[in-house]
């Protein structure tokens, strides 16, 4: 059973998405789903992710249902998650996501209110 969703809003990240997915796979040690949310069918990320899905069953590709923009993409990813924990990160490698994913997930586990 997957316990973590990693939501990635994307916009034309064809050059970065494979590296981002590989880094996540190397870093995350719990069962997870990656939900990649894109704005339009013309997004260059989409064909790369579809190819990745052929060999990775934990990758979900969703079209942003609220219109363009990173906030709407995050909202879509959060609403469509089916796991107890959700972490949002960026696919453009604008920061070192690998270290922060584990730290954020650990924080969520430690600070879960029940």
N, C-alpha and C positions, 0 to 999 in steps of 0.2 A: 504494500500500500504506500502510495506516495504521500509524504508529509509536508512537502514544501513546493510552492509555486514560485518560480522566478519570472517576473513579468518584465519584458523588454519592449518598450516602445521603440519603433524604428522609423527612419525616413531615409531611403536611398543609402543603406548601409551594406551594399553588396561587397565592398572592399574590406569591411570590418567584421561582418557577422560570423564568418567561419572561425576567426581567431577568438571572438568573444565566446562562442559556443564551446570551443575546445578548452578555453581557460575555465569556464564554468564546470565542465566535465572533470577537469583535473582537480578542482578545488572542493567541490561539494561532495560530501561523503554520505549524505542521507538520500533516500529515494526522492526524486524531484521531477517536476514537470517544468519545462520552459515554455511560457506563453509569449509568443512574439506577436505584437500588435502593430499593424501597418495602416496607413491612411487610404491609399488608393491602389488599384490594381497595377498602376504604372510604376510602383515603387520597385527599385532595382533589387531590394532585399528579397522579394517574394520568390523568384526562381531559385535563388541560392538556398533558401530555407526549404523549399519543396524538394530539392535534391538531397539536402541533409536529412529530411524526414524519411527518405528511402531506407536509411540504415539506423535511424534513431527514433524509437517509438515514444520517446518522452517529450517530443517537440510538437507544440500546437501552434498553428498559424491562424490568427484571427484578424478580421478586418474591423477597424475602429468603427463602432456603431454610433458614435456621437459626432462625427465630423472630424475635420483635421485638427492636429495639434497634439502635443505631448501629453497635456493634462487629460484630454479626452481618451487618448490611447491608454494611459494609466488607469483611468476609470473603467474602461472596457476590460482591461486585464484583471483588475481587482474583482469586478463583478462576475467574471467567468471562471474564477478560480474555484477549485473544488477541494482544496487542501486546508489544513488547519493554519498553516503559516504561509505568508506571502512576503516576498522581498522584491522591490522594484530596483532595477539597475539599468544603466544606459548601454546600448550596444555600440556606441561610437568610440569606445575605449578612451573616453575623456578623462577617466581616472582609473586607478588600479582596482578594478572590480573584484579581482580574485581574493584579495585580502579582506575586503569589506563584506563580501557575501557571507563568509564564515562568521565574521564578527557580528553581523546583523542577525543571522539566524540564531547564534548562541544567545544574543541579547533577548530575542523573542522567546526562546525556550525558557530562559531564566526568569523573565518578567511576565509570563503569561498569567493573567488573572482568571481564576475559575470560580 
